[in-house]
Amino acid sequence: MSIKNPKVDLYLIDGCGRCKYYATPQCKVHDWRNALIALRSVVLECGLTEELKWSMPVYTVDDRNILMIAAFKDNCVLSFFKGSLLTDPASVLQKPGESSQAGRFFKFTSVEEVLEQDNLIRQYIAEAVAIEKSGAKVEFKKNPEPMPTELEQKLEDDPVFRDAFYRLTPGRQRGYILFFSQPKQSATRMSRIEKCTPRIFEGKGMHDY
């Protein structure tokens, strides 16, 4: 079993800190803590290295990202960075959003579900590790809505943000893309993206309250 990372212990207590509910009872991590702990245990038993990246528990092999665990409003998930390459024999993987091309997640709503799917989880993790070691890459298709370079870079650099963005409805995604594209200055576009990031993590569109 791999060694637990104390930073992930803190995540399980206070949350990720990427929205206004950090370290409050409203934090989604609190709703799914026991299931997240169960997922964490299974992943660590598979020999992956536990890290905290983008304020989330990420699991790696040879410094390469394999998967992460995360909490959302209605469930918690085991999210594979190259999930689209998995064979998914049990048809359990879902896209974070309609436009998602690489990431796929396996969702859970109780500790019992995690325990029941223990062997399947290990099977998927083993395949994900094998895919990463093989050097296989996801072939990305160009987004039909032109994106500002700054947003493309953010989506590439921050997979947690990418999953949250692609969980939005296509209309909400388009609204943000248009808003981020308006300024002429790169610094202003970057500022808009950072200011809107908490809303994106809350699943809100530009004009949602």
Secondary structure as GFF3:
##gff-version 3
##sequence-region A 1 209
A	DSSP	alpha_helix	6	14	.	.	.	ID=ss1
A	DSSP	alpha_helix	28	31	.	.	.	ID=ss2
A	DSSP	alpha_helix	33	45	.	.	.	ID=ss3
A	DSSP	beta_strand	49	53	.	.	.	ID=ss4
A	DSSP	beta_strand	56	61	.	.	.	ID=ss5
A	DSSP	beta_strand	64	71	.	.	.	ID=ss6
A	DSSP	beta_strand	76	80	.	.	.	ID=ss7
A	DSSP	three_ten_helix	83	85	.	.	.	ID=ss8
A	DSSP	beta_strand	104	108	.	.	.	ID=ss9
A	DSSP	alpha_helix	111	116	.	.	.	ID=ss10
A	DSSP	alpha_helix	118	134	.	.	.	ID=ss11
A	DSSP	alpha_helix	149	157	.	.	.	ID=ss12
A	DSSP	alpha_helix	159	167	.	.	.	ID=ss13
A	DSSP	alpha_helix	170	181	.	.	.	ID=ss14
A	DSSP	alpha_helix	186	201	.	.	.	ID=ss15
###
